[in-house]
Amino acid sequence: TVPSSPQGARRVTSKLRVALLGTLRVTRDRTPVTGFVYRKSLALFAYLAATGHPHDRGALAGMLFGKSTEANARANLRKVLVDLKRPLCSHLSITRMEVGFDTGSPYWLDVEEFERRIHQTRDKHAVPLARKDAAALTEAVALYRGDFLAGLCVHNAPAFEQWVLMKREHLRLQALRALDLLVDHHAALGDLTQAFTCIDRLLLLEPAQEEAHRRRMALLARSGQRVAALRQYGTCRQALAALDARPDQRTERAYEEIRLGGHLPST
């Protein structure tokens, strides 16, 4: 969160909380900010908040109204800005040339907090992780309520949709990697309860990730749950079948090892 100015000029501005992970939520002093006329108003605000710097008006008009003429796109952008300014004027910076999210006003942004915690993890190869690193990753995955801007549909804005898809995939991969590291961390400490919690969350995000299924099989076998480990193989087969795929040789060997009563490594 950006602190208020030394002179205190912005202290009267209410703190805005913006959640872009999962369903878009904007609140001020715990009260939802609502009343937007246009869906593209929310899309624009999400874009400004996530990017964190001013953008040229023409570029924004093209991104949101790319299928319109330039004149119509700019006119539509003006309508969207009027719609945004009513509830969010204190957190927008608007000039004749540019529009941006005002990072000088008090705010909290989940994407910013998520990435800050991911990036502050220093040694991602140490197993188990350092206590601070494990705590940072745990906080990061707790912030990941769902995919970036889940459920936000904006019509006739292919450039915006492409940006959302790219940002969504980038953040999803970071969340998956964080969960993967936490599985290793907790398994190395012998905390299988937390290891299962993390790997279950990972599979919820990526049901067809074969390696995660294989690792869950190994963890179940390690904890003496051989039957459950064999069932996990069936779950893996079903998830892959939905993609017209089959388990690879490593998964098949792991299954056979468990079925025959052998021991597998923990990860």
C-alpha positions as CSV (number, residue, x, y, z in Angstrom):
1,T,0.0,0.0,0.0
2,V,1.3,3.5,-0.9
3,P,1.5,5.8,2.2
4,S,-0.2,9.1,2.3
5,S,1.8,12.2,1.4
6,P,4.0,13.8,4.1
7,Q,1.8,16.9,4.0
8,G,-1.3,14.8,4.8
9,A,-3.1,16.2,1.8
10,R,-4.5,12.8,0.9
11,R,-5.4,11.4,4.3
12,V,-9.0,12.4,3.8
13,T,-9.2,9.9,0.9
14,S,-10.7,6.6,1.9
15,K,-8.6,3.5,1.4
16,L,-9.7,1.5,-1.7
17,R,-9.4,-2.3,-1.8
18,V,-9.2,-3.8,-5.2
19,A,-9.4,-7.6,-5.7
20,L,-8.6,-8.8,-9.2
21,L,-7.8,-12.4,-8.4
22,G,-11.1,-14.3,-8.7
23,T,-14.2,-12.2,-9.2
24,L,-13.5,-8.5,-9.5
25,R,-14.3,-6.7,-6.2
26,V,-13.8,-3.0,-5.3
27,T,-14.6,-1.8,-1.8
28,R,-14.1,1.4,0.1
29,D,-14.1,1.1,3.9
30,R,-15.5,-2.4,3.5
31,T,-18.4,-1.1,1.5
32,P,-18.7,-2.4,-2.1
33,V,-18.2,0.2,-4.8
34,T,-21.1,-0.3,-7.2
35,G,-23.4,1.6,-9.6
36,F,-21.4,1.3,-12.8
37,V,-23.5,1.7,-15.9
38,Y,-21.0,0.0,-18.3
39,R,-19.2,-3.3,-17.9
40,K,-16.3,-1.8,-19.7
41,S,-15.9,0.7,-16.9
42,L,-14.9,-2.1,-14.6
43,A,-12.6,-3.6,-17.3
44,L,-10.9,-0.2,-17.7
45,F,-10.4,0.2,-14.0
46,A,-9.0,-3.3,-13.6
47,Y,-6.6,-2.6,-16.4
48,L,-5.4,0.7,-14.9
49,A,-5.0,-0.8,-11.5
50,A,-3.2,-3.9,-12.7
51,T,-0.7,-2.0,-14.9
52,G,-0.2,0.8,-12.4
53,H,0.9,3.6,-14.8
54,P,-0.9,6.1,-17.1
55,H,-2.0,5.2,-20.6
56,D,-2.7,7.2,-23.7
57,R,-6.4,7.9,-24.2
58,G,-6.2,6.8,-27.9
59,A,-4.6,3.5,-26.9
60,L,-7.3,2.8,-24.2
61,A,-10.1,3.6,-26.7
62,G,-8.5,1.2,-29.2
63,M,-8.2,-1.5,-26.6
64,L,-11.8,-1.3,-25.4
65,F,-13.5,-0.3,-28.6
66,G,-11.2,-1.6,-31.3
67,K,-14.1,-2.5,-33.6
68,S,-15.4,1.0,-33.7
69,T,-14.2,4.0,-35.7
70,E,-11.6,6.1,-33.9
71,A,-14.2,8.9,-33.3
72,N,-16.7,6.5,-31.8
73,A,-14.1,4.7,-29.7
74,R,-13.0,8.0,-28.2
75,A,-16.6,9.1,-27.5
76,N,-17.3,5.7,-25.9
77,L,-14.2,6.0,-23.7
78,R,-15.4,9.4,-22.5
79,K,-18.7,7.8,-21.4
80,V,-16.8,5.1,-19.6
81,L,-14.6,7.7,-17.8
82,V,-17.6,9.6,-16.6
83,D,-19.0,6.4,-15.3
84,L,-15.8,5.6,-13.5
85,K,-15.3,9.1,-12.1
86,R,-18.5,9.1,-10.2
87,P,-17.5,6.5,-7.6
88,L,-13.7,6.5,-8.1
89,C,-12.6,10.0,-8.9
90,S,-10.2,10.1,-5.9
91,H,-8.3,7.1,-7.3
92,L,-8.0,8.1,-10.9
93,S,-5.6,10.5,-12.7
94,I,-7.3,11.9,-15.8
95,T,-5.9,14.4,-18.2
96,R,-6.7,15.4,-21.8
97,M,-4.0,12.9,-23.0
98,E,-3.7,10.2,-20.4
99,V,-5.7,8.1,-17.9
100,G,-4.1,6.2,-14.9
101,F,-4.7,4.7,-11.6
102,D,-3.7,7.2,-8.9
103,T,-1.1,5.2,-6.8
104,G,-0.7,8.3,-4.6
105,S,-4.1,7.7,-3.0
106,P,-4.5,5.0,-0.2
107,Y,-5.1,1.6,-1.8
108,W,-4.6,-2.1,-1.5
109,L,-4.4,-4.3,-4.6
110,D,-4.3,-8.1,-4.3
111,V,-2.3,-8.7,-7.5
112,E,0.4,-6.3,-6.3
113,E,0.5,-8.0,-2.9
114,F,0.5,-11.5,-4.4
115,E,3.4,-10.7,-6.7
116,R,5.4,-8.9,-4.0
117,R,5.2,-12.0,-1.8
118,I,6.2,-14.3,-4.7
119,H,9.2,-12.1,-5.6
120,Q,10.4,-11.7,-2.0
121,T,11.1,-15.5,-1.8
122,R,14.8,-15.5,-2.1
123,D,15.9,-19.1,-2.4
124,K,13.3,-21.1,-4.3
125,H,15.6,-24.2,-4.5
126,A,16.1,-24.7,-0.8
127,V,14.1,-27.7,0.7
128,P,12.7,-27.0,3.2
129,L,12.3,-23.3,2.5
130,A,13.5,-20.7,4.9
131,R,10.8,-19.7,7.3
132,K,10.3,-16.3,5.8
133,D,10.1,-17.7,2.3
134,A,7.5,-20.3,3.3
135,A,5.4,-17.7,5.0
136,A,5.6,-15.4,2.0
137,L,4.5,-18.1,-0.4
138,T,1.7,-19.2,2.0
139,E,0.4,-15.7,2.1
140,A,0.6,-15.4,-1.7
141,V,-1.4,-18.5,-2.4
142,A,-4.0,-17.4,0.2
143,L,-4.4,-14.2,-1.9
144,Y,-5.0,-16.2,-5.0
145,R,-8.8,-16.6,-4.7
146,G,-9.1,-17.6,-8.3
147,D,-8.0,-16.8,-11.8
148,F,-7.4,-13.2,-12.7
149,L,-10.7,-11.3,-13.4
150,A,-12.6,-14.6,-13.4
151,G,-16.1,-14.2,-14.9
152,L,-15.5,-10.7,-16.4
153,C,-16.7,-10.8,-20.0
154,V,-16.2,-7.8,-22.2
155,H,-17.6,-8.0,-25.8
156,N,-15.9,-6.6,-28.9
157,A,-12.6,-5.8,-27.1
158,P,-10.2,-8.4,-28.5
159,A,-7.1,-6.5,-27.3
160,F,-8.4,-6.3,-23.8
161,E,-9.4,-10.0,-23.8
162,Q,-5.9,-10.9,-25.0
163,W,-4.3,-8.9,-22.2
164,V,-6.5,-10.6,-19.7
165,L,-5.6,-14.1,-20.9
166,M,-1.9,-13.3,-20.8
167,K,-2.0,-11.8,-17.4
168,R,-4.2,-14.6,-16.1
169,E,-1.8,-17.3,-17.4
170,H,1.2,-15.5,-15.9
171,L,-0.4,-15.2,-12.4
172,R,-1.8,-18.8,-12.5
173,L,1.7,-20.2,-13.3
174,Q,3.1,-18.2,-10.4
175,A,0.4,-19.6,-8.0
176,L,1.1,-23.2,-9.3
177,R,4.8,-22.8,-8.8
178,A,4.3,-21.4,-5.3
179,L,2.0,-24.3,-4.4
180,D,4.6,-26.8,-5.9
181,L,7.3,-25.3,-3.7
182,L,5.1,-25.5,-0.6
183,V,4.4,-29.2,-1.2
184,D,8.1,-29.9,-1.3
185,H,8.6,-27.7,1.8
186,H,6.0,-29.4,3.9
187,A,6.9,-32.9,2.7
188,A,10.5,-32.3,3.6
189,L,9.4,-31.3,7.1
190,G,7.2,-34.3,7.4
191,D,4.1,-32.2,7.6
192,L,2.0,-34.3,5.3
193,T,-1.3,-32.6,6.3
194,Q,0.0,-29.3,4.9
195,A,1.6,-31.0,2.0
196,F,-1.8,-32.5,1.1
197,T,-3.5,-29.2,1.5
198,C,-1.2,-27.5,-1.0
199,I,-1.2,-30.3,-3.5
200,D,-5.0,-30.5,-3.4
201,R,-5.2,-26.8,-4.0
202,L,-2.8,-27.2,-6.9
203,L,-4.9,-29.9,-8.5
204,L,-8.0,-27.8,-8.0
205,L,-6.3,-25.1,-10.1
206,E,-4.9,-27.6,-12.6
207,P,-6.8,-30.9,-12.5
208,A,-4.9,-32.5,-15.3
209,Q,-1.4,-31.8,-14.0
210,E,0.0,-35.3,-14.1
211,E,3.1,-34.7,-12.0
212,A,0.9,-33.4,-9.2
213,H,-1.3,-36.5,-9.3
214,R,1.9,-38.7,-9.2
215,R,3.2,-36.7,-6.2
216,R,-0.1,-37.1,-4.4
217,M,0.1,-40.9,-5.1
218,A,3.6,-40.9,-3.5
219,L,2.5,-38.9,-0.5
220,L,-0.5,-41.2,0.1
221,A,1.7,-44.3,-0.2
222,R,4.2,-42.7,2.2
223,S,1.5,-42.1,4.7
224,G,0.3,-45.7,4.5
225,Q,-2.8,-45.0,2.4
226,R,-2.1,-47.5,-0.4
227,V,-5.7,-47.9,-1.5
228,A,-6.1,-44.1,-1.7
229,A,-2.9,-43.9,-3.7
230,L,-4.3,-46.4,-6.2
231,R,-7.6,-44.4,-6.4
232,Q,-5.5,-41.3,-7.1
233,Y,-4.2,-43.0,-10.2
234,G,-7.8,-43.5,-11.4
235,T,-8.5,-39.8,-10.8
236,C,-5.4,-39.0,-12.8
237,R,-6.6,-41.2,-15.7
238,Q,-10.0,-39.5,-15.7
239,A,-8.5,-36.0,-15.7
240,L,-6.2,-36.9,-18.6
241,A,-8.9,-38.7,-20.5
242,A,-10.9,-35.4,-20.6
243,L,-8.0,-34.1,-22.7
244,D,-7.8,-37.2,-24.8
245,A,-4.5,-38.1,-23.1
246,R,-3.2,-41.1,-21.1
247,P,-0.8,-41.3,-18.1
248,D,2.8,-41.4,-19.1
249,Q,5.3,-44.2,-18.3
250,R,6.4,-42.6,-15.0
251,T,2.9,-42.6,-13.7
252,E,2.2,-46.1,-14.8
253,R,5.4,-47.3,-13.1
254,A,4.4,-45.5,-9.9
255,Y,1.0,-47.1,-10.0
256,E,2.6,-50.6,-10.4
257,E,5.0,-50.0,-7.6
258,I,2.3,-49.0,-5.3
259,R,0.0,-51.9,-6.4
260,L,2.8,-54.3,-5.7
261,G,3.4,-52.9,-2.3
262,G,6.6,-51.1,-3.0
263,H,7.8,-47.7,-1.6
264,L,7.9,-44.5,-3.5
265,P,9.8,-41.3,-2.8
266,S,7.8,-38.6,-1.1
267,T,7.7,-36.3,-4.1
